[in-house]
Amino acid sequence: MEPSPAAVVAEHAARGELAFQRDADGRAQWPPRIGAFTWAVSAGRGTVHASTTVRRRGEPPNEVTLVDLDEGFRIMSRVIGGPVAIGTRVRLAWEGSLPVFEVEA
């Protein structure tokens, strides 16, 4: 039996890798799902597509960012180190097993 997509992503994350899938035509697929896809590992470089600040009463503000990875898929995460502008280049970082991004120097 094949491992679940979540298990494959978690296995790669434990090694500091962001795994994603490609369909039969080679297009990047995120989030991963069950089906006829092949697995690949992202180089972890991308561009901020959009960013917003979520403010919940009684909690500190939380930045939520959509990042377009160079491989052709978009992931929702956050950029550590403060707010960023649309078009900012970022690179993959990790907070435990969670993929986050930081501004590329």
Secondary structure, 3 states (H helix, E strand, C coil): CCCCHHHHHHHHHHCCCCEEEECCCCCEECCCCCCCCEEEECCCEEEEEEEEEECCCCCCCEEEEEEEECCCCEEEECEECCCCCCCCEEEEEEECCEEEEEECC
